[in-house]
Amino acid sequence: MLNVGLTGNVASGKSAVARHFAAWGATLIDADELVREVQRPGHPVTQAIEDRFGSDAVRPDGTLDRSRLRAIVMGDTGARADLEAIVHPAVQARRMDLVDEAAARGDLVVVNDIPLLFEVLDPAAFDLIVLVDAPEDVRRHRLTALRGLSAAEADRLIGAQLPSEPKRALSHVVLDNGGTLADLERACRDAWDQIRRRAAAEATVPGSTIVAVLAHGDDVAAMHGTLQRYAAAGVRVHVVSGSGQCPAGLATTATSLGLRTGTMAEAEASASARIEQLLAAERPAAVVTFGPDGGNGHPDHLAVHRWTRRAVATSVPCPALYFIASRDADAAGAGGAVTFAAALDVRPWLDRSASVADCGIAASAEARSGREWFASDPPPTPLQWDLLPPRNPG
């Protein structure tokens, strides 16, 4: 999992960047939302604030009077330090819980939206830091013209944060947001491409090879996100289709066996021999194909399952064999029981113009939310959310 810190000084446009990253597949953890969570009525943090700043800081219904609290701490560095000492540890503990939950789910990219990242945290705790920046006069204008603050209030907010220059030097990616929203989105797309390539490389082993065996060229949609993920990681991806060509850009190499749709069951011996030859040449770490049920039961899909299983069984060395599967499906087939192995988070590699509901052929809720599920037979060693061996085995 790639743990990204996203930060930016007030009115830099950081929230707009966070929304883009979340829409494109990141797990977003918003520090401002966590502050509101720990400052809800009845929470120990809210009680501690009342104990320190008095009942005037809390309304009769138990909610914080944020305007009153802000007025108390704005010009008093000691009061502000006391407030931060109450709030920040609780927010940090909650954020770390959410990061751990994301890692346990196998989420691939977590973006932590933290306005005061450099002020209150160690930047080295993140794999990648993205800074959103804009000239100070632009930020001041946004605060006064768009948020309705007075010039003095805007200056106080700007002055309460560290200046941008030292933050730029410590950031891996800097997004300059002094222009239009369209300019910012273009910069976000470039940054997101960097993030997802880095996330893919962190999650797997570059230099390996994966072979995907499918019936028809358009069947690549069943594992579209997975193929893109491995290609982004520097893995060699070879797609074999019985008929039709693999769409461009999803594979390092593509091979069509030149068969006609509906005739693949008749070509088992010759197709299996072709795949055996290909496996001998490629020596892949893993082979991915349809499950024993053919995914959707199409006769060509069932035939491809049989070809591939036969070819892998005679391959030396024998690669791991994975089947496209639904987590909740009965994966037992004529060849024996299939053991559920892995769910890959492919949200960062989904077509950004399409809904995440378009992911894969599996019917599970997890697949519809941007995961592709795979089963294996026989089960390999524990995988921790990947089809290839872990980067650091053992």
Stockholm file with secondary structure:
# STOCKHOLM 1.0

chainA/1-394         MLNVGLTGNVASGKSAVARHFAAWGATLIDADELVREVQRPGHPVTQAIEDRFGSDAVRPDGTLDRSRLRAIVMGDTGARADLEAIVHPAVQARRMDLVDEAAARGDLVVVNDIPLLFEVLDPAAFDLIVLVDAPEDVRRHRLTALRGLSAAEADRLIGAQLPSEPKRALSHVVLDNGGTLADLERACRDAWDQIRRRAAAEATVPGSTIVAVLAHGDDVAAMHGTLQRYAAAGVRVHVVSGSGQCPAGLATTATSLGLRTGTMAEAEASASARIEQLLAAERPAAVVTFGPDGGNGHPDHLAVHRWTRRAVATSVPCPALYFIASRDADAAGAGGAVTFAAALDVRPWLDRSASVADCGIAASAEARSGREWFASDPPPTPLQWDLLPPRNPG
#=GR chainA/1-394 SS CEEEEEEECTTSSHHHHHHHHHHTTCEEEEHHHHHHHHTSTTCHHHHHHHHHHCGGGBCTTSCBCHHHHHHHHHTCHHHHHHHHHHHHHHHHHHHHHHHHHHHHHTCSEEEEECTTHHHHSCGGGSSEEEEEECCHHHHHHIIIIITCCCHHHHHHHHHTSCCHHHHHHHCSEEEECSSCHHHHHHHHHHHHHHHHHHHHHHHSCTTCEEEEEEEEGGGGGGGHHHHHHHHHTTCEEEEEEEESCCCTTSCSEEEECCCCTTCGGGGHHHHHHHHHHHHHHHCCSEEEEECTTHHHHCHHHHHHHHHHHHHHHTCSSCCEEEEEECTTSCCCBTTBCCEEEEEEECGGGSCTTSCGGGSCSCCSHHHHTTEEEEEESSCCSCCSSCSSCCSSCC
#=GC SS_cons         CEEEEEEECTTSSHHHHHHHHHHTTCEEEEHHHHHHHHTSTTCHHHHHHHHHHCGGGBCTTSCBCHHHHHHHHHTCHHHHHHHHHHHHHHHHHHHHHHHHHHHHHTCSEEEEECTTHHHHSCGGGSSEEEEEECCHHHHHHIIIIITCCCHHHHHHHHHTSCCHHHHHHHCSEEEECSSCHHHHHHHHHHHHHHHHHHHHHHHSCTTCEEEEEEEEGGGGGGGHHHHHHHHHTTCEEEEEEEESCCCTTSCSEEEECCCCTTCGGGGHHHHHHHHHHHHHHHCCSEEEEECTTHHHHCHHHHHHHHHHHHHHHTCSSCCEEEEEECTTSCCCBTTBCCEEEEEEECGGGSCTTSCGGGSCSCCSHHHHTTEEEEEESSCCSCCSSCSSCCSSCC
//
